Amino acid sequence: MKDYRIKPERLLLELEELGKIGRGPGGGLDRTAFTPAELAAREWLKERLRAIGLDIRVDAAANIWGTLAGTEPELPAIAMGSHLDTVPSGGRYDGALGVLTALEVVRTLAEQGVPVRHPLQVVSFSAEEPNPFGLSTFGSRAAAGKLKPEDLAGASDGNGLTLGEALRRSGGDLARLTEAVLAPGTLSAYLEVHIEQGLRLLRRDIPVGIVTAVTGIYREEVAVYGEANHAGTTLMEDRRDALAAAAELMLALETACRSHPAAETVGTVGMIANSPNAANIVPGRVVFHLEIRGKTRAEIQEVLDDWKNQASHIVQRRHCKLGRRLLLDQHPVPLDRELTGCLLDAADGLGIRSFLLGSMAGHDAAHMAAVTRSGMLFVPSLGGKSHCPEEQSRDGDIVQAANVLLRGVLALDRELDRQAGTGTG
């Protein structure tokens, strides 16, 4: 295989350019889905897709698809991408890096006249991040057929803007959302480059991570019922303090996670409501959200079982009661082994050190795994920082990941779907 390489200066310059769209006074990006800044970013991307002659399509979910024709157009496409939207006061790499590395790979092949069998696609999915419409990973879920128009009819941003109108402004159409669903055999593979959003690669000084699975997320609402009473006249042995019990329950989750052998199994308490929440009243009721993430279903269940065992003893000893309500039970998603192996080979062929790891955050790639082979590359995050203005990755790591993607795509184009038009791989 000829040793094709991307143009580093161009990719890094475009990261800078796109990073100016939506930049706030504090340096963070406010490019939430369907806002004017995000619409401007969409136009910026489409201009660059047009410049290299790609066929551009915006589907009913407002996902942007740019396609480079292959020599065997009947083959299912190989798609690459991520998203352009950000969290409020977010960074310039999360999402954008995946779209721009995909753009640079396709542009490199187009400029150098490299013939590819499969059509190659650059995709930017809509509304990957949480947003006022309450619809994270919206575009990829729509493409995977996981959303129905009737379930979204009343969605709005709280300021009077409906999801239907937001989609219309972005080139989509809520009433025709089912047309965004990818039919079986439409894609041969999906690849996504993303920042790690953690410290595992940085600590090992490894420039490229190859993702084996996207984390599962288990989340529930826990209510602790004690007894509200006078803070001055209730003796310590007479108290049924819901907040003190809740504090123990939260620490029990931390203990269960720290004692679990899988380092990527983590737990968080992210919301707490104390009632009556007064200085002179023993708390009578506390509600908090408990979350566990892990790369396998078994690991999540092991932590949950450990916590439940501790919780039963805590509430019994403190004479409180426990109420639990399931909020989310999203299973882990293993990524495609063939794609993982191909990316490993691509890194090895370029002499680039890589490391297998699980993704501890959700991504569009997890939903795309429902419709095609799905794979991911991670780039180290300096300080492990993400979703903040300080989000940053080293230029050299970005370039190496882009070249691994380029080499991997060429290998997949050669090896997948050897029987033209079967789409079976």
Helices and strands as residue ranges (DSSP letters): H 8-18, H 36-51, E 55-58, E 64-68, E 77-83, H 96-111, E 120-125, H 138-143, G 149-151, H 163-170, G 174-180, E 187-195, H 200-204, E 208-214, E 216-225, E 229-230, G 236-238, H 242-259, E 266-275, E 281-282, E 285-294, H 297-317, E 321-330, E 333-334, H 337-349, E 354-359, H 364-368, E 374-379, G 382-384, H 395-415
